[in-house]
Amino acid sequence: MSRLNNTRGLIELLLLAVVIIVAIVFMISYAPRKGDVVVYNCSLAEISPDIPLEVKEKCRKLRAEKL
């Protein structure tokens, strides 16, 4: 019985390791790289804390030019 528990524990550990490795590879492959284009929605610029100040200022200028 203890041999079965040891085998089951080893399989669970290997499965966990595979899941972690796949998650890390996924995060690395889909992470934005330097030079990638990031598109911001200017309609959300004033209310979203995630948009940088430089982008907010550029959106304000673009909105002022439309008027």
N, C-alpha and C positions, 0 to 999 in steps of 0.2 A: 504494500500500500504506500509506503514512503517513497518507493521508486517512482510510482505514478505521480505523486505530488511533486517530486523533484522535476520530473519531465514536464508536467503542466506548468510549473513555475518558470522553467527555462523557456518554454514556448511563449508564455505571456511576456516575459522579459524581451525576447527577440521581437515579438510583435510590436511592443511598445517602442523599441529602438527603431524599427522600420518606419513606424508612424512618425516619429520625431524627425528622422532623416528626410522623409518625404516632405514634411511640413517646412523644414529648413530650406530644402532645395526649391520648393514652391515660392517661399518668401523671397529668396535671393533672385530667382529668375524673373519675378514680376515686380521687383522693386524699381522705382524710377531711376534712371541713370543720368549722369550729367550730360546735358545736351538734349534730353527729352523735352518735348513741348508739353507744358501744363496749361490747360484751358480753364479759365475762371468764368463763372456766370456773374456778370456785373449787376444783375437784378438782385443778387443775394449779397453783394459786396458790403453794404452798410450794416447788415444785421448778422453776418457770419464772423465769428471770432477766428476762424481758421484761415481767412484770406489775409495775406500780408498787407501792410500799410501802403507799400508802393503800388500794389495792384488797386487798392481802394482809391488812391489819388488818381491813378490813370483812368479808372472808371468814372470818377467825378468829372475829369476833363472831357472824356468822350461824351458823357451825358450833357455837359454844358455846350459842347459843339453842336449837338443835335437840336438844341433850343434856339 
